[in-house]
Amino acid sequence: MPATLPLHHVARNKPYSVERVIMTTQNLTTITPDNLQSALAYIDQHGRPIERALAQYHFGDGTLDQARKALQQYQNDASGLINGGGFGHGLEPDFLLPASSATATSIGLQYAVELDLQADDPIVTSALDYLAANRDPALNTWPATPATVNDFPHAPWWHHDPDKVSADALILNPGAELVGYFYRWGQGDKASGWLDQTIACLQARTELEAHELLCCVRLADAPNLPPDSRYAIINAVLRHVDAAIETNPDEWDGYCVKPLTAAPHPTGALGAGLTDIIRLQLPYELARQSDDGAWRPHWSWFGNYPKDWDAAVPGIAGMITYGMLMALRNWGAVAP
């Protein structure tokens, strides 16, 4: 069975003005060398240490060792009884909790994938050990954050309210993605029951929130996943793409999950089916780059912790800019 299935009618019932996109982005098919250097300069001057090191590794003369060390600065010491091996310290920049969380650990492992860290790398083994030890038996999955997230500056959607914790939601976000990392790095034997639970939850859904879909796509993209499981995940995800991913360019200026976020690489689970709309999105994104080289967030903390939000914005923009450069490169919009 194929690892990637075709999508049909991705933009069904979502008319959009293709002419507007083409008229405002004509002849922009790859990022210019000057604009690439402008983006890298923004990350270097305003980004967080991790995105600076990653950008220097992937686009400059940085080394793998430098990038690893930068990533380790966000990982709690493996000897810690509770936090050990997990990621924190604001790696998820919308909450500044120093302690480990499943959500921050998912981001740390996304970066580990981009660095092609191997299964025996201490960053990987420590993170998987943390995850294996910190599933909540009452939820039968990972809580997104501990309750102590409330003690530190955070976006309102990360505020922990025990009355609103949903195991059904957490099984998919961040749970689905985290299960995939066990398979990716050869520990699928620990996660087979979790995988079955994830697939059953996904298949039972009549609606799928966009970030849940992203986590399921990352699971489907994990190497070493049983082929039948990958097929079941992708087949279930396809039912929700139209509703979860914004394929109308007229809506892209607001907060939404766009096709390039769902398929940052053409060989990913949704890459083949989203290719046509991503070919429209690429010039749109190239035209949206700010004069200082950055791509900026479409969200805010809605007046919460205003000083902390203002301090966080440059780093968030650096994170978005780094992610954009990686996606552009994956889709051939960065000249070799």
ChimeraX attribute file (.defattr): number of C-alpha atoms within 10 A of each C-alpha:
attribute: neighborCount
match mode: 1-to-1
recipient: residues
	/A:1	8
	/A:2	11
	/A:3	15
	/A:4	19
	/A:5	16
	/A:6	15
	/A:7	17
	/A:8	11
	/A:9	11
	/A:10	21
	/A:11	17
	/A:12	11
	/A:13	9
	/A:14	13
	/A:15	11
	/A:16	14
	/A:17	10
	/A:18	13
	/A:19	9
	/A:20	11
	/A:21	17
	/A:22	15
	/A:23	9
	/A:24	12
	/A:25	19
	/A:26	11
	/A:27	9
	/A:28	16
	/A:29	18
	/A:30	18
	/A:31	22
	/A:32	14
	/A:33	11
	/A:34	10
	/A:35	18
	/A:36	18
	/A:37	15
	/A:38	18
	/A:39	25
	/A:40	25
	/A:41	18
	/A:42	22
	/A:43	29
	/A:44	17
	/A:45	14
	/A:46	19
	/A:47	26
	/A:48	20
	/A:49	20
	/A:50	25
	/A:51	26
	/A:52	24
	/A:53	26
	/A:54	24
	/A:55	27
	/A:56	19
	/A:57	17
	/A:58	18
	/A:59	16
	/A:60	12
	/A:61	10
	/A:62	15
	/A:63	13
	/A:64	17
	/A:65	11
	/A:66	15
	/A:67	23
	/A:68	19
	/A:69	15
	/A:70	18
	/A:71	22
	/A:72	17
	/A:73	15
	/A:74	24
	/A:75	26
	/A:76	22
	/A:77	16
	/A:78	18
	/A:79	10
	/A:80	11
	/A:81	10
	/A:82	14
	/A:83	22
	/A:84	20
	/A:85	27
	/A:86	31
	/A:87	33
	/A:88	27
	/A:89	18
	/A:90	19
	/A:91	26
	/A:92	21
	/A:93	20
	/A:94	20
	/A:95	26
	/A:96	20
	/A:97	24
	/A:98	19
	/A:99	21
	/A:100	28
	/A:101	25
	/A:102	25
	/A:103	23
	/A:104	27
	/A:105	26
	/A:106	25
	/A:107	15
	/A:108	24
	/A:109	22
	/A:110	16
	/A:111	18
	/A:112	18
	/A:113	16
	/A:114	11
	/A:115	15
	/A:116	10
	/A:117	17
	/A:118	15
	/A:119	16
	/A:120	11
	/A:121	12
	/A:122	14
	/A:123	23
	/A:124	22
	/A:125	18
	/A:126	21
	/A:127	26
	/A:128	23
	/A:129	15
	/A:130	25
	/A:131	24
	/A:132	15
	/A:133	14
	/A:134	17
	/A:135	15
	/A:136	11
	/A:137	8
	/A:138	8
	/A:139	14
	/A:140	15
	/A:141	26
	/A:142	27
	/A:143	23
	/A:144	21
	/A:145	20
	/A:146	15
	/A:147	13
	/A:148	12
	/A:149	19
	/A:150	18
	/A:151	12
	/A:152	15
	/A:153	22
	/A:154	22
	/A:155	20
	/A:156	16
	/A:157	9
	/A:158	15
	/A:159	17
	/A:160	17
	/A:161	9
	/A:162	8
	/A:163	6
	/A:164	7
	/A:165	13
	/A:166	11
	/A:167	17
	/A:168	16
	/A:169	18
	/A:170	19
	/A:171	28
	/A:172	28
	/A:173	26
	/A:174	24
	/A:175	29
	/A:176	29
	/A:177	27
	/A:178	31
	/A:179	31
	/A:180	26
	/A:181	28
	/A:182	28
	/A:183	21
	/A:184	19
	/A:185	20
	/A:186	15
	/A:187	17
	/A:188	19
	/A:189	9
	/A:190	13
	/A:191	17
	/A:192	16
	/A:193	11
	/A:194	19
	/A:195	25
	/A:196	12
	/A:197	16
	/A:198	24
	/A:199	19
	/A:200	13
	/A:201	15
	/A:202	24
	/A:203	14
	/A:204	10
	/A:205	13
	/A:206	8
	/A:207	13
	/A:208	19
	/A:209	15
	/A:210	20
	/A:211	16
	/A:212	22
	/A:213	25
	/A:214	24
	/A:215	23
	/A:216	29
	/A:217	24
	/A:218	20
	/A:219	29
	/A:220	27
	/A:221	23
	/A:222	21
	/A:223	16
	/A:224	16
	/A:225	22
	/A:226	14
	/A:227	14
	/A:228	11
	/A:229	15
	/A:230	25
	/A:231	19
	/A:232	15
	/A:233	23
	/A:234	21
	/A:235	16
	/A:236	19
	/A:237	23
	/A:238	19
	/A:239	16
	/A:240	18
	/A:241	22
	/A:242	17
	/A:243	16
	/A:244	22
	/A:245	22
	/A:246	21
	/A:247	27
	/A:248	19
	/A:249	19
	/A:250	14
	/A:251	12
	/A:252	16
	/A:253	9
	/A:254	10
	/A:255	11
	/A:256	16
	/A:257	16
	/A:258	20
	/A:259	26
	/A:260	25
	/A:261	15
	/A:262	24
	/A:263	24
	/A:264	21
	/A:265	20
	/A:266	18
	/A:267	14
	/A:268	18
	/A:269	30
	/A:270	27
	/A:271	22
	/A:272	17
	/A:273	20
	/A:274	23
	/A:275	18
	/A:276	12
	/A:277	18
	/A:278	23
	/A:279	15
	/A:280	18
	/A:281	22
	/A:282	24
	/A:283	22
	/A:284	20
	/A:285	18
	/A:286	21
	/A:287	15
	/A:288	15
	/A:289	18
	/A:290	13
	/A:291	10
	/A:292	11
	/A:293	21
	/A:294	27
	/A:295	24
	/A:296	18
	/A:297	16
	/A:298	11
	/A:299	11
	/A:300	14
	/A:301	16
	/A:302	10
	/A:303	10
	/A:304	13
	/A:305	14
	/A:306	13
	/A:307	10
	/A:308	16
	/A:309	21
	/A:310	12
	/A:311	10
	/A:312	18
	/A:313	19
	/A:314	20
	/A:315	23
	/A:316	22
	/A:317	22
	/A:318	31
	/A:319	26
	/A:320	19
	/A:321	25
	/A:322	25
	/A:323	17
	/A:324	22
	/A:325	22
	/A:326	20
	/A:327	20
	/A:328	23
	/A:329	19
	/A:330	15
	/A:331	21
	/A:332	16
	/A:333	20
	/A:334	17
	/A:335	12
	/A:336	5
